[in-house]
């Protein structure tokens, strides 16, 4: 069935794309060092950090969204500090939406990153160190190239997951057109208004986009692993 582009709320769609790209970029920068620590740390309490990172997967979005909302509100130290700095709280703003989305999508970036880092042969790192390379240089010259499929997967999963967020987005951002109203909120509103045709068009476009992202990722990873291990 062809998609009626005129039935799509492009303001909400553009806001969602902006949110997804920003969250993916932030989690790529934050997720790399965290995943590296999880993969290579020998601390006995490492499993506690892994559990904290994985918590958003099993925690209901409304529960996570509620605590994020409380943390960003005017009664919290962070909320009061931000309000004194900007004149408004982080709750029900795009910035607050970014913070909530980063926390909610954290495991979808860190876990693939850490799994790909763990698969790197430690002998290669030892050889790099023997040749005089610093840990940072070894990371970018050895670990990152060998972990490329996992890094691509993590970024793509983060992007797709953020595109479809609902519970955390609704709790933290509410439903403010042009500010916090995302595609998932728009679909929900259309269904509530019994406008199933418009909801179907938006949902179909989101489905096609997410499928295309995942198809490209799996295609690139399949090609990478076919070229790599086959040798």
C-alpha positions in Angstrom: 0.0 0.0 0.0 1.5 3.4 -1.0 2.2 5.9 1.8 0.2 9.1 1.7 2.9 11.6 2.6 0.3 14.4 3.1 -1.2 12.5 6.1 2.1 12.4 7.9 2.9 15.1 10.6 6.3 16.1 9.3 6.9 18.4 12.2 6.7 15.4 14.6 8.7 13.3 12.2 11.5 15.8 11.9 11.6 16.3 15.6 11.9 12.5 16.1 14.7 12.3 13.5 16.6 15.1 15.2 16.1 13.3 18.6 17.3 10.0 17.2 20.4 11.3 15.5 21.4 13.4 18.6 20.9 10.5 21.0 22.8 8.2 18.7 25.7 10.6 18.6 25.7 11.1 22.3 25.6 7.4 23.1 28.3 6.7 20.6 30.6 9.1 22.5 29.6 8.0 25.9 29.2 4.3 25.1 32.6 3.7 23.7 34.6 4.3 27.0 31.9 2.7 29.1 31.8 -0.4 26.8 35.6 -0.6 26.8 35.7 -0.6 30.6 33.0 -3.3 30.8 34.9 -5.4 28.2 38.4 -5.1 29.6 37.9 -4.3 33.3 38.9 -7.0 35.9 37.0 -5.4 38.7 34.9 -7.9 40.7 32.0 -5.5 40.9 31.9 -5.0 37.1 28.6 -7.0 37.0 26.9 -4.3 39.0 27.7 -1.7 36.3 26.5 -4.2 33.6 23.3 -4.6 35.5 22.7 -0.8 35.7 23.4 -0.4 32.0 20.9 -3.2 31.1 18.2 -2.0 33.6 16.3 0.0 31.0 15.7 -3.2 29.0 13.6 -4.8 31.7 12.3 -1.7 33.5 8.9 -0.4 32.4 9.3 2.8 30.4 6.8 4.6 32.6 8.9 3.8 35.7 12.1 5.0 34.1 10.3 8.0 32.7 8.8 8.9 36.1 12.2 8.9 37.9 13.8 10.9 35.1 10.9 13.4 35.4 11.5 13.7 39.1 15.2 14.1 38.6 14.7 16.8 36.0 11.9 18.6 38.0 12.2 21.8 40.0 12.5 19.9 43.3 15.7 18.0 42.4 19.2 19.6 42.7 19.7 19.2 38.9 16.4 20.7 38.1 16.9 23.7 40.5 20.4 24.3 39.1 19.2 24.2 35.5 16.3 26.5 36.4 18.6 29.0 38.0 20.8 28.9 34.9 18.1 29.1 32.2 14.9 30.2 33.9 13.0 26.9 33.3 13.3 23.3 34.3 14.5 20.4 32.0 11.1 18.6 32.3 8.9 19.0 29.2 11.7 20.4 27.1 13.6 18.9 24.2 16.8 18.9 26.3 15.0 16.8 28.9 13.7 14.5 26.2 17.3 14.0 25.0 18.4 13.1 28.6 15.6 10.6 29.0 16.2 9.0 25.6 19.9 8.7 26.3 19.2 6.8 29.5 16.5 4.6 27.9 18.6 3.7 24.9 21.9 3.2 26.8 21.9 -0.6 26.7 21.2 -0.7 23.0 24.5 1.1 22.4 26.7 -0.2 25.2 25.9 -3.9 25.0 26.8 -4.3 21.3 29.9 -2.1 21.8 31.1 -4.2 24.7 30.4 -7.5 23.0 32.4 -6.5 20.0 35.3 -5.2 22.2 35.3 -8.5 24.1 35.7 -10.4 20.9 39.0 -8.7 20.0 42.0 -11.0 20.5 44.0 -9.8 23.5 47.2 -11.0 21.7 46.7 -8.2 19.2 46.6 -5.6 22.0 49.7 -7.1 23.6 51.5 -7.0 20.3 50.4 -3.4 19.8 51.8 -2.5 23.2 55.0 -4.3 22.5 55.5 -2.1 19.4 55.2 1.0 21.6 51.6 2.0 20.9 49.8 3.7 23.8 46.5 2.2 25.0 44.6 5.0 23.3 46.4 4.5 20.0 45.8 0.7 20.3 42.1 1.4 20.9 41.7 3.4 17.7 44.1 1.4 15.5 43.2 -2.1 16.7 40.1 -2.3 18.8 37.8 0.1 16.8 38.5 -1.4 13.3 38.0 -4.9 14.5 34.8 -3.9 16.3 33.2 -2.0 13.4 30.3 -4.4 12.9 29.3 -4.1 16.6 29.7 -0.4 16.6 27.5 0.0 13.6 24.9 -2.3 15.2 24.9 -0.3 18.4 24.4 3.0 16.6 21.7 1.6 14.4 19.8 0.0 17.3 20.0 3.2 19.2 18.6 5.2 16.3 15.8 2.8 15.6 14.9 2.4 19.3 14.8 6.2 19.8 12.6 6.6 16.8 9.9 4.4 18.3 10.1 5.5 22.0 6.8 6.2 23.6 6.6 5.7 27.4 9.7 7.7 28.4 9.0 10.4 25.8 5.4 10.9 27.1 6.5 11.0 30.8 9.5 13.3 30.4 8.4 15.4 27.4 4.7 15.4 27.4 3.0 16.3 24.1 4.0 19.8 23.1 3.9 20.3 19.3 7.2 21.3 17.8 9.0 20.8 21.1 8.4 17.2 22.5 5.7 15.7 20.3 7.4 12.8 18.5 6.1 10.3 15.9 5.0 7.8 18.5 3.0 10.4 20.4 1.4 11.6 17.1 0.4 8.0 16.3 -1.2 7.7 19.7 -3.1 10.9 19.4 -4.4 9.9 16.0 -5.6 6.6 17.4 -7.2 8.3 20.3 -9.0 10.6 17.9 -10.2 7.5 15.8 -8.2 8.8 12.9 -6.9 5.4 12.0 -6.0 6.3 8.4 -3.5 9.0 9.4 -2.2 6.8 12.2 -1.6 4.0 9.7 0.2 6.2 7.3 2.6 7.5 10.0 3.1 4.1 11.5 3.8 2.6 8.0 6.4 5.2 7.3 8.1 4.6 10.6 8.0 0.8 10.0 9.6 1.2 6.6 12.3 3.6 7.9 13.3 1.3 10.8 13.3 -1.8 8.6 15.5 0.0 6.1 18.0 1.0 8.8 18.2 -2.6 10.2 18.4 -4.1 6.7 21.4 -1.9 5.9 23.1 -2.7 9.2 22.6 -6.5 8.8 23.8 -6.2 5.2 26.9 -4.3 6.1 27.7 -6.7 9.0 27.2 -9.7 6.9 29.6 -8.4 4.3 32.1 -7.4 6.9 32.1 -10.9 8.5 32.2 -12.6 5.2 35.3 -10.7 4.2 36.9 -11.0 7.6 36.7 -14.5 9.0 36.8 -16.1 5.6 40.4 -15.1 5.4 
